[in-house]
Amino acid sequence: MGAQKCFQIKHLQGEEAWHLLKNTADDSVEGDQLRPIAIEVLDKCGGLPIAIVTIAKALKDETVAVWKNAVDELRSCAPINIEGMDEKVYSCLKWSYNHLKSDEVKSLFLLCGCMSYYGDISMDQMLRYAIGLDFFDDINSLERAINKLVTLVKTLKASSLLLDGTEDDGDGSRVGASRLLFMDGDRKSVRMHDLVRDVARIIASEDPYQFKVVEDVPCDQDWTKIEGNSGAFLNTIPNTFFEGMSQLKVLAMSGMHFPTLPSTLQSLANLRTLCLDRCKLGDMAIIGVLKKLQVLSMVGSDIQQLPREMMQLTNLRLLDLNYCEDLKVIPRDILSSLSRLECLFMKSSFSEWAGEEVCDGESNACLSELNNLHRLRTIEVKIPNTELVPKADMFDHNLTSYAIFISNFDRLPKTYEESRTLHLKGGDESLLSRDGIRKLLRTTEDLLLWGLEVCGRPIPVRSFDNLKTLVVRECHGLKILFLLSMGRDLPQLEEMTIQSCNEMQQIMEDGHVGINLQLLFPKLRSLKLLYLPKLVNFGYFSSEMETTSEAMCSQGNPDINMPFFNYQVLFSNLEILQLERLPKIKELWHHQLPLDSFSNLRILRVTFCGHLLNLIPRHNVQGNVNISNHNGVHFFGEVLFFNLEKLELYYLDELKEIWHQRLPHNSFSNLRILRVEKCESLLNIIPCHLIQSFKNLKEIKVSRCLNLKHVFDLQGCDTYGEILPMLEILVLYNLKKLKGIIICNNEENDDTRGLFSPSMPMTFQNLKCLSINCCGEEVEVLFGEKVSFPNLEELKLHNLPMLQKIWHPQHKFSDKLRILKVYTCPRLANLIPSHLIHNFQILKELDVCDCEGLEYVFDHQGLNRDDEILPKIEILGLVELPKLRLTFYEDKNDNMPYHSSLFKFTVLEHIKEIYIINCGKLLDEKVSFSPNLEVLVLKRFSKLKKIDFGTEPKLRKLILMNIPELNNIHSNGDENAM
């Protein structure tokens, strides 16, 4: 059923079963009259959750009399012997089926039972079968049929006879099927519990119902008695197979080879749905006799030409040719003859459309034929170039859903976010003025304009009333996207992406038209502006405020820069803002914005804006601009970015500070992720006055900020102790001038050279992962005595060339460390001192690599003989440690049994993997390993002669290289010379 992990659920007993019944049916079952009856109903369910839930949902809010009747019917249910199914379960599910409200729901339930052998059931596939089986015979449109199907499915879900699907592709046989008819996530597919499916199949096999599923049909099988609402799933077809099957209505033959369709197909006079998905199809002329056919699907088949006989399929309502990539010929007038067609799917399929000027009757279909399909409501089609688009109407009717791709797109989306998608590539601005395109634009929800040739003017479109997603790419002549007066025409816009438009200077221009700017973009959630080398600002609008600012700029005030976002533009619902490669911008926000502007921003990503001076303007707090006469709320008079969760700043060469010194308390208080990379002018990341605001910060990653001196600048803080209480991940990479991760008062002249050595006690209470790579060229000690990490689980140290000690002698380290990795620390002599060995009781992985000065992994001096060392270790890696003499420090004056040449790795009972490479002095002539070891890699040991694996070793991988003296491997009490 698509589960990631399967496990058995036992029958519920006593109180557990009763609680499930009560929670499903509601607390009314606790009433004096109803409780004893409900208990008897519960007994009939046999403790199986699926039976309890389906019965309880069917009886919810019913009277005592209905509950009593349920007991009577469950008692009288005829016993049935089904292998693997409790009789009580069958009775309950059959009762739930009998009490479905209508025959329509019952029929759909039985159909789902016949379809659910293949995992999830695609709603799209279900619709096609249901149409074929006359479920919607009294409904005259597919749109209404879809609504009806969704309603029936909802009824079955409410009864727990159907469940929400787990896979978008449904049953898996519909790869390439359109996604336009069922857009909502909870409507794409459903699934059925295995027991419910088995009961549905049993009921379907009883008279008067005749749903049947047939697989791998033998040639001599007699199927001539199949009548009524029948469906067949076939893998092999004899030529005479369909004789006498005149009542067959649904036929699905997928993944088969038909040089010619079977001649007896003509006997299927009542066939309404035919699926030939992923088939190799040759001569299909006989298909013309299936005059009642309403659904024809050939998804992914290798058909090359549609037969002219298809002109006779005048009852066809749905034609699916998606991913028929070899289809090159559709004779003219075939499509226009399908007068009842409502859905046409041709994505990644036929694209050899003839031009309108071609009048030869032997030519391919032209797009104007679609104008004759007056019932067409859904289309999915690719038009290879803009010249084929008719200048007159292309769709002279009301499409309710469509995905139209005009030009040569290399890749088409597999799924759609909106039900009306129009993607245009190439052509000039006149394309948007053509009647057919202009009408589509009025209803389009997802619009892509790619490579449109525009002569500097804004997009010549007057109405985007329904537009939700707008993407503009590589429209190099476009200098301004919209006139301000058009802003009112974007009331539904939710996502806007502008990318790689080389000449674009502004997104919107004033045009000197009065408009309430605070009403613009009321639903915009995502704004992405990418690779726009000449973009100066989002929009410049004349006003007294702007005139004042502009005058100040003209007077040579170097601190005033025109902000990217004008103070009048309101983004009250914006959640995602991404600005990438905008070299012209120097300042993002005006010093005065409306109260709600950017108030819902959750994700802010600014990258490759090389001239950006600051993230938040400083001149506001310096009082450079008089704003007392304006109604807008002072931008920094209130808490800033309260809802911001993720902040990413990459490649901002001139950014000198992220936040200024006078931000209100609790600004950025919901920030969870902070990532900063290649901001070479930054000197610190988090200042003292904001350290308490970041109470929800969980992740900090800082890399390649070459002038950064400190991560946390706490100079001037009055209180210390626990900071960043929710921080879990701290990653620092390539910060070569880093003097210290934390700086407190009067520490500039501190010569301790400790990277994590604050002068005041500090605790990172929740930190779980700490990674430091290539930071601080002069760092000699990592952790000072006053910093603590009580919950640290993972520590990674890379490329610290001057590091001599990791821990201060008085440092108290976490006892929860699971992973320790130390790479390329050439001056490190001793990895873990004796006073911390007890802190590594749950360590599972230890990797030490390329530390050429390391002599000891553990210093055991002062320990007792009975002290356990690495009792939980599972993975041990010691690589390129040429001076490593002893795994554990040996004091020649005591009797600790940890001589390297005699050390037995058998004391590591949980060890699974060991990698020891070029640790020349570590192993002498003999080494022993625990029999639990699974992987062993040993390389370059000149003296090693014998390896002992103990009794019944579990070894599954062994690599031994450059061990010239090795001549004996011992296991199971036997010695085998090598």
N, C-alpha and C positions, 0 to 999 in steps of 0.2 A: 504493500500500500504506500510505498514511497518513504517509509520510516527510515531515519538514519541509523537507529538502533532498535532492535526488536527484543522485547522481554515479555514474559508471561504475566498476565494479570489474573490472579486467582479469583474465584467466586467470592463475592462479598458476603459477610456473615453478620447477623445480628444488627448492632447499632450502625455499622458502616452502611449496610444496605438500606436501613430505615432513613438515615440522614440523606442518602442520595435520592430516595423517593421524595422525601419532604422538601428538599431543596429544589427539586425539579417541579413538583406539583404544587407547591407552596404550603404554608403552615396550616392551612385548613384541614389537613389530614390528621391533625392533633385533636380535632373535635371529638366529643364523646361518641357521637353517632358514626362518624366516618372512620375513626381510628381502627376499630376491629375489622372493618371491611377492607381498609387499605392494607392491613397486615396480611389478610388472606390473599389479596392481589399480589403483594410482595412475595408471598410464598410460591405463587404460580410462576414468578420470574426466575426462580432457581438461583438467585444471587448473581446472575450475569448482568454487568452494568448496562450493556446495550439493550437488554430486555427491560430492565427497570426504567431506563430513561425514555424509551419509546412509549411504554405503557403510561408512565407518569405524565408525559407531555400530552398524550391523547386524552387523558382524564382531567387535566388541569382545568379548574374552575367549573367542573361538572357537578351535578347534584348527587345526593346519596343514592338515588334510584339508578342513575347511570353507572355509578361504581358497583352497585349490586348486580346490575345486568352484566357488567364486565366479568364479575366473578362467575356468574352462571355460564356465560359463553366460554370462558376459559376452562371451566369444568367439563363442558360438553364437547370441547374440541376433539375431533377424531385423532387418535394416536397415530403417529407416523414414525417409521423407522428410517432414520437418516444417519449414515455413518459419520461419526465425528460431531454430531449435533444432539444436544440435550432436547428431549421431547418438550420440556417446558419452554425452552427458548423458542422453538418453532411455534408453539401455541401462542406465545406472547406477540411474536412478530407478525404472525398471520392475523391475529386479532387487531393489531395496529393497522395493518393493511386494510382489513375489512371496514375499519372505521374512518378511513380517509374520506374527505367530504364530497368528492365527486369522482365520476368515472374517468375524467380527464387526468386527474392526479394519479389514479390507480394505473392507468395505461402508461403514463410517463414513468412511474415507479418500475413497472415490469420492463420497459424499454431499457432503463438504466441498469437493471439487473442483467440484461443480455449484453450490455456494452462494457461492464466493469471488469472483465477479465484482464484488461490491459492497463490497469492502474487507474489514474485519473481519467475522468470522462470529459472530453472537450465539449463545451457548450456549443461551439460551432458545429461539431459533428452531430451532436444531439439534435440541433435544429434541422439539419439536412435529413436525418432519418425520420424525425417527427413529421416533416413536410411530406415525405414519401409515404408515410403510414396514415396520412389524412387526419392527423391530430388537429390541424387548423383548417379544415376544409371549408368552414364557414367564415374564414377571415380572408379578406381580399388583398392584404398587403403584407409583405415580409416584416415591415416595421412593427405592425400590430402583432404578428405572429411571434416576434422576438419578445415583445412586452408580455405576451401571454405565457411564453415559455419561462421567462424569468419569474413570473408570478407563481407558476406551478412548482418550479424548483424551490422557491422560497417556502412554499407550503410543506414540501418534503423535508427541507432543512429544519423547519420548525418542529417537525415530528421526529427528528433525528434519524430518519430513514435515508437521508442524504447528508453528507458532510462537505465542508468547504474543501476545495481542491488544494493540492500542495505543489502542483507543477503548472507552469504557464502553458506548456504544450499539451496538456490534457493527456489523452491516451497514448501519445507518442507516435501514432500513425499519421498525425496531421502536420508533420514537419513542413513548413512553408505555407500553411493555411493562413488566410487573412485574419488580422486581428481587429478589423474595423467594426465588426458587428457586435462584439462584446468587449468593450473598452475597460470597464471597471475591474479592478484586481480580483474582487470576490465573485465576479461573474464569468471568468474565463474558463473555469473548470470546476467540477465537483468530484466527489468520490463516494464510495459505498463500502460500509463495513463488510468483511468477508461473509459473516453469518447472514447479514441482511441480503447480500447478493445471492447466497445459496437458497434462501427462502423465496426470493423473487423469482428465481429460475424454476423452482418447483411449482410455484403458483402459475407461472407462465406456461408450463407444460400441461396444465390441466385444462379441460374444456371449460368454456368455449374459447379460451385464449390460445393463440397459436404463434407465439413468438418463438423462433428457433434460431440457434446459432450452430452453424455447420463449419467444421474445419477439416482440412485434408480429406476431402471427400473421395472415397474409392469410386472407381469408374463404374462398378456394377451396382452401386447403391441406387435403390428406387426412391426418388424424391418427387414423383409425379403427384403425390397426394398433398403436397404443400399448397395451402390456399390461405386466403384471408390476409391478416397483417403479418406477413412473413418477411424475414430478412435472412440473407445468406452471406457468409464470409468464406470465400473459397480460395484454395491454393492451386488446385489442378482442375482443368476443365476439359472433359471430353466434348467432341463436337456436337453430340446429340444430347448433351446434358440438360438443356432447358426445355426439352419436349414435354408438353403437358403441364408446364408451370405457369399457366396463363394468369394466375392471381398474384404472382410475386410482385411486390411493390418497391422493395429496397434491395439493391444488389451492390455489394462492395467487393471489388476484386483488386487488391493492391499488390504491387511488386511482382506483377506477372508479365509474361511475354506473349503478345498477340500479333503475329505477322498479319493475321486477319481475324477479326472478331468472329466468334462462333456463329454459324448460320442460323442455329436454332434460337439465337437471341431475338429473332423476329416474332417468336411465339409469346414474348413477354409484353403483351399488349397493354397491361395495366401498370407497367413499371413506371415509377415516378422519381426515384432517386437512383442514380448510377454513379459509383465512385471507381475511377480507374487511376488512382494515385500511384505514382512511381512505377508505372508500367511502361514496357516497350511496345509502342503501338505502331502498327502499319496501316493496312487498309481498314478504314472505319466507315465505309459507305453504308453499311447495313444499319447504322445508328439512326438513319432517317425514318425508319419504320416505328420508332418508339415515340409515337405522337403525343402520348400523355406525360412524357418526361418533363419534370419541373426542376430537377437539380442534376447538373452534370459537372463532375469534378475530375480534373486530370492533373492535379498538383504534382509537379516534379516529374512528369512523364516526358518521354523523348519524342513525342509526336512532332512531325515536321510540317504537316499541312492539315488544316481542317477540311473535311469533305464538304462539297457543295450540298450534300444531302442534309446537312444540318439546317438548311433553310426551312426544312419541314418541321422543325421543333418549335412550333409557334406557341407552345404552352410553357416553354422554358422560362423559369423565374430566376435561377441562379446558375451562372457559368463561372467556374473557377479554373483558370489557366495559369495560376501563379507558378513561377519557377519552371515553366516549359521553355527552357533556354534554347532548344533546337527548333522551336516553332518559327518558321520563316514565311509561311504563306497562309493568309486568310483571304480567300477570294472575296472580291467586292460583292456587297449586298447580303452577305451572310449575317453580319451583325445587325444590319438595319431590318432584316426580316424577323428577328427575335422580338416581336412587338410587345410581349409580356415580360421581358427581361427587367428585373429589379436590381440585381447585383451582378457586377462584372468585375472579376479579379484577374489582372494581367501583370502583376509585378514581376520583374526579372523574367520577362517572357517576350512575347511578340513585340517587335519595335520597328518592323519594316513597313511603316505606314506610307501609303502613297500620298503624293501631293494633291491639292485640290484641283490643280490644272490638268491632272491625268484623267482622261475620260474613257480610256480603254476598259472594256468590260472584263478583260482578263487580268487586270491589275489587282494589286492588293487593296485591302480595305483602306479607306481614308477616314480621318477623324470626324468629318461632317456627318458620317453615317450615324454617329451617336445621337444626333439631333432627332432621329426618328424613334428613339427609344424613350417614349414619353413617360413610361413608368419607371425608368431608371432612377434609383435613389442612392445607390452605393457603387462606387467605382474605385478601382486601384489600377493605375496605368502609368507606363513610362513612355514619354514622347522624346525621341532621340535628339531632336534639335528644334530650336524656336521657329524655324521657317515653316514647320509643318502645322503650327498652331493657326487655325482659321482666323481671319480678320473679323469675321462675323461671329455670332454666338457658336460656341462649341458644345455647350450643354443648355439646350433650350428648355430647361425644366428645373425643378427644385431638388438638388442633391442634398441629402441629409447627412451623408458621411462620404468622405473621399480621401484618397491619397494619390496625388497627381505629381509626377516628377517630370519636369521639362528640361531636357538636355541630357548630355552623356554623363550621368553620375556613375562613378566606379562602384560605389557601395550604396545600397538602399537600406534604410532602417528595418530591422526585423519586427520591432514593435512601435507603436505610436502612443504618444502621450495625449494627443487630442484626436477627435473623430473627424476633423476636417483639416487636412494637411496639404499644403501647396509649396513645392520646392522648385525654384526657377534658377537656372544656371546659364549665364551668357545672355546675348541679346542686348537690345538697347531699351531706353526708357519708354519707347513707343509700345513695347510689348505689354506694359502695364495698362495701356489705354485701350487695348483691344476689348471689344464687347465681352467676349467670353471670359477673359482673364479678369476684367474689371468686375464682372458679376460675381466671380468666385471670391475675389478679395473682400467682398462685403460680408461673406460668411466664414472666410478662412480663420481658423484658430491657431494654426502652426504655419508660419511663413518663413521660408528661407530665400534670400536674394543673394546670389553668388555670381560675381563677375558681371554685374549689370553695368552697361555702359551709360553713364550719366554725365552730362556736360556741366558739372559743378552745381547744378540746381538741386534743391531738396527732392525727395522722392515724390513724383507727381500722382499722389493718391489722396483721395479726399475722405475716405471712410474706412476705418478699421474697427468698427463697432464690436466685432466678435473676436478680435485678435488677442490671443493669450500668450503666444510665444513668437518672438521675432528674432531672426538671425540674419545679419548682413555681413557678407564676407567678400573681400577683394573687389569692392566697387570703387576702383581707384579714382574715378573722376568725381566722386561724391565729396563735397566739401562740408555740406550741412545736411544732416539726415532729415530733420523735420523743421518746418516753420512752427513757431510757437502756437499759432492759431490752430494747428493740427493736434496739439496736445489734448484738446478736449475730445478728440476722436479715438482715444486709446483708453476707454474706461475699463476694459477687461484685461489689459496687458499685465501678465504676471512674470514673464521672463524676457529679457532683452540682452542679446549678445552682438556686439559690433567688433569685427576682427579684420585686420589686415587691409584697411582702406587707407592708402598711402597719402591721400590729399585731405582727409577729413580733419577739419579744424574745430568744429562744434557739433554737438548732437542736436541742439535746438537753437534757433535764432529768433530774436524778438519779433521782427517784422512790424514793430510799433503798433501792435494790436492789443487793446486792453483785455486782460484775462486774469482771472483769479488763479495765480500760479499754485496756490495751495491745494487746488483741486486736481492738479496733474497727477497721473500715475497712481490712482488711489489703491490699486491692487498689485502694483509691482513688487515682486518678492525677490527677484534675482536680476542683478545688473552686472554684466561682464564686458569690459572694454579692453581689447587686447590688440597689441601690435598696431598702434595708431601713432606714427612718428610725428605728425603735425597737430595732433589734438591739443588744444590749449585749455579748454574748459568744457563743461557739460553744456552750458548755454550762458550767453551774456545778455542781460536784460537791463535796459536803461532805467535808472532810478536815482533819486537824490543820494542814497547810500552809496551806490556804485560810482556815481559821479565824484563823490567825495574821495573815495578810495583811489579812483583813477587819477584824480588831481594830485593826491599825495604821491602816487607813483611817479607822475610826471615831474614832480618837484625834486626827484632824486632821492627820496627816502628809500634806502636799501632794504629796510625791514618789511616793506609792504609789497606783497605779491598778489596778483589777482588770483583768488582761490578757484579751485577747479569746480566746486559746487557753489552756485550762487545762493545767497541767503534766502531767496524767495522760493526755491524749489523744495517741495515737501515730499519726502519718501517715508511716509508714516508706516508702511507695511514692508519695507525692504528688509530682507533677511540675509541675503548674500550679496556682497560687493567684492568684485575682483577687478583689479586694475593691473595690467601687465604691459610692459614696454611702452610707456607713455613718457618719452624723454622731455617733453615740454613742461610738465607740471612741476611746480615748486611747493605748492601748498594745497591741501585737499579741501578744507572746509573754511567757509567764511566765519568770521568771529561772532556772527549773530545768526542763529537759525531758529526757525519756529520750534516750539516746545516738543512736538512729536516727531520732528524730522530725525530719521535714522534711529529712532528710539527702539525699534524691534530688530535692529541689526544683530545677527547671530554669528556670521562668518565674515571676516575682513581679510582679504589677501591682496597685498601690494608687492609687486615684483618688477625688477628691472626698470624702475623709474629713477634714473641716475641723478636727476637734479632735485629730487624731493628733499626739502630741507628739514621738515618736521612733520610728524603725523598729526599733531594738534597745534594750532597756531599760538605763538607766544604773545603777539602784539595785543591780543585781547586783554591780558592781565596787566599790560603796561599802560593801558588807558589811552592808546593812540587814536581811537575812534569814538566820537560822541554818538551814543545810541539812545540817548534818553528820550528822544522824540519819536521813537519807532515802537510799533506794537509787538514786534517779534521778541521772543524770550531770549534773554542773554544766554548764549550758548553754554558758557561755563558757570552759570549761576546755579545750575542744577546738576544732579548726579549724571555723569557721562556714561554712555554705552552700558547701561545696566544689564542688558540682555546679551551682550557680546559673549560668545562662548569660545570662539577660535580666532586667533590673530596670527597671521603669517606675514613676515616681512623679509623679502629676499632681494639681494643685489640692489641695495639703495646706498650708493656710494657716498652721498653727501648728507645722509641722515645722521644728525648729531645727537638727537635725543628722541625717544619714543613718546614720552609724556613730560610735560613741564612741571614745575615745582609747586603749582598752586591749584591742582585739581581738587575738586570737592571730595570729601571722604565718601567711601563706598563706590566711587567710580570704578568701572570694570570689575565689579564685585562678583559677577557670574562667569568671568573668564576661566576656561578650563584648559585650553591648549594655547601655548605661546611658542612660536617657532621663529627664529631669527637667523638668517644666513647671509653672509657676505655684505654686511653693513659696516664698512671699514672705518667710518668716522665715529662710531659709537664707542663710548668709554665705559658705560655700564648698562645693565639691562633693567633692573628694578630698583628704583630709588627708595629711600627710607620712608617718605611720606605715603607711599602706596603699598608698602609691604603688608599692612594689615587689611587692605582692601581685597587682596588676592586670596580670600579665604576659601575659594572653590577651585583654585588652580591645581590641575592634576599632572600636567606635563609641560616641561620646559626643554626645548632643544635649541642650542646656540652653536653655530658653526661658522668658521672662516671669517670671523670679525677680527681682523688682524691687529687692530689697535685697542681692543677691549682689555681693560685692566681688571675690572671686577664684574661679577654677575650681580651680586647684591650689594648695593652701596647703602649701608646702614649708618653712615655718619650723621649724627644729630638725633638719632632715635633715643628716646628716653627709656624705653623698655625693650627687653630682649626675651630670652626663654624660647618658647615654642613659636616657630614661624612657618608660614605656608602649611597649615595643618592638613590639607588634602593632597599635597604634592606626592605623587607616586613615581614619576619618571623624571630624571634629570640627566640629559645627554649634552656633553660639551666636546666639541671637535675642532681641532686646528685653531686654537686661540693662543698663539705663540707668545704674545705679550701679556698674558694673564698673570697678574701678580698674586691674586688670591680670589677665591670664589666669593668670599665675604670680606668686606672691609668695615670695621667699626671705627670708633673715634680714635684719633691719634695713632693710626697704624701705618701711615705712609712710610715711616722710617724703620719699621719692624724688619729685622734681618733674619727672622726665623726661617724664611723661605718655605713656609708651609702653605700648601694650596687651600686646604680646608682648616685653617687655624685661626678662628676668631678669638679676640681677647676677652669676649664675654661668653658665658654659657649659652649654647643654642642647641635646640633639638628639632630635627626634622622627623616628626612623629610618624608620618605615614609613608615616608619614602621607601619604595620597594626596589627600584632599579636605578643604579648610578653608573654612568659610563663616561670615562674621561680619556680622550684620545688626543695626543699631540697638543698639550696645553701647558703653558708656563715653561719656558726654556731653562729657567734657573730653579725650578722647584726641586727641593731635596726631600721634603717630608710631605706626605699627603694629608693625614688626619692629625689635628692637634688634640690636646686632651680635653678641650671644652666643647667640642661638637659631638653630637651623638645621633645615631640612626637606629632606634630600637627595633624597627621592623624591616630593615634592609634584607632583601632576598637575593639580589643579583648585583655583583660588582665586577665591572670590566675596566681594566687599565691598559692603555695602548700608548706606545711611543712617548714615554716620559724619560728623556735621555739623562737627566741629572738625578732622578729619584733614587734615594738611598734607603729610605724607610717608608713603609706604608703607614704604620701606626706609631703614635707617640707611646712611650713606655707606660704612661698612665691612662691611655685611652681605653674606654669601655665600649666595645663594639657590639653589634647586633648578634644575637645567638640564633637568628632565623635565616642565616645566609644559606642559600641552596646552590648558587653558581658563583664561582670565582675564576676569572680569566685575567691573566697578566701576560702581556705581549710586549716585547721590545723595550725592556727597561734594563739597559746594560749595566748600570751601577748598583742594582739591587743585589745584595749579598744573601739576605735571609728573608724568606717570604713571610712566615708567620711566627711571631715570638711566643715564648712558652706561656705567658700570662693570658694569651687569647686562644690557646688550643681548645679549651673547653667550649668556646663559642662556635665551634665548627662541628657540633654533634649531628646536625642534620644536613651537612653539605653533601650534595649529590654529584656535582660536577666540578672538577678542578683541572684547569688548563693553564700551563705555563710554557711560553714559547719565546725563543730568541732573547733570552736574558743571559748574556755571555758571562756576567760576573756572579751569577747565582751559585752558591755552594750548598745551601741547605733549603729544603722546603719547609721543614718544621724544626724549631729549636725546642727540644723537650726538656732542657735543664730545669730541675725543680719539680718535675712530675713524678708521680708514683708509678711503680711497675704495673699496677692494675688499671691505670687510666686508659680509657678507650680513645683511640685516635682514628678519626674519620670512620665511625661505625656505619654510616649510611651511604658512603661514597659509591657511586655507580659508574662514573666515567672519570678516568684519570689520563691526562695528556701531559707528557714531559717531552718537549721538542726543542732541539738545538740549544742545549744547556751544557756546553763543553766542560765547565768547571764543576758541575754538580757531582759532589763526592758521595753525599749521603742523603737519602730521602729524609731521614731524621737526624738531627744533630747528635753526634756521639761524644759523650764525656768519658774519656778513658779512665776516669777515676770511679765511675759507677758501673753498675751491672745491667744497664738497659740493653735489651736484646735487639738493637736496631742497627747492627753492622750492615753496611750496604751489601757486601758480598754474601752475607748470610741472611739478609732480610727476606722473609717469606711474605709474599703478597697474600698468602692464605688468611692473614688476619683480617683482610678486607672481605668480609663474608658476602656483602651485597654487590661487589664489583661485577660489572658486565662488560666494560670496554676499557682496554689499556692501550695507550699509544706512547711508546718510548723510542725516541729517534735521536741519535747522535748525542747521547748523554754519556760520554766515553768513560767517565770514572764512576758511574753509578753501579754497574753490574760487573762482578768479577767472574767466577767460574760457574756458579750455580744460582738459579733463581726458581722459586716455587710460586704457584698461583692457585687461587681458589678454584675449586671445580665448578663454581657457578659462572666463571668467566665465559663470555660468548664471543668477544672479539679481542684479538691480540695482534698488535703490530710492533715488531722490534727491528730496528735498523742500526747498523754500524756499531757493533760491539766486538772488539778484537779478542777479548779474553773469555767470553761466555762459552761454556762447554755443555752445560746440562740445563734442561728446562723440565720442571716437574708440574704436571697438571692435576695431581691428586686422583681421587677415585671418582669414576663416572663423570668425567668432565662434560660440560654443555657447550663446548667450543663449536662455533659455526663458521668462524672466519679467522684464518691464521696467515699472517704475512711475516716472513723472516727474510731479511736481506742484509748482505755484507756482515755475516757472522761466521768468519772462516773457521774457528775452532769448535763450533757446535757439532757434537757427535752423538748426543743422547737426548731423547725426549721420553719422559717417564709419565705413564698414566696407568691406572687400574692395576698397579702393582707390577707391571711389566716394563722392561727397559728394552728399547729398540734402537740399536745403533744406526746412526745416519751416515 
